[in-house]
C-alpha cells in the first residue's frame, strides 16, 4: 500500500514541476539576445531586422 502512495506522490511532483517552474533551463545556455547576435552574424537576418528585434528584447 505504501508503494502506491509513493508512486502517486512522485507522479504529482513530476506533473507540478513544470507548473511551478522547477524545470531545467535550456541546455544551450544562450539567452535571446545571444541567439539574435549569432543569427545576425551568420547572415540569417539583416541589420534592420536585427535592430528591430533587439529593441523589442530590451523593452
Steps between C-alpha positions, in 0.01 A plus 500: 500500500788738575637443151177630349520822704865551409428452130207740521715760675776469239249541218349810661843657555601422143184663364535810718868567434427671168211701642705628793806572288749241616576389148858500380622799301566452134801283436661746261534770764443773244268783584285670238745783433790259446290301254406821320866607475600159367225501237605849387867399486414194291296710258166340582346843564588843364598811696150648503350179639783471754445853631121456513521178697773636729281798591212263572717285727630800693150619597 
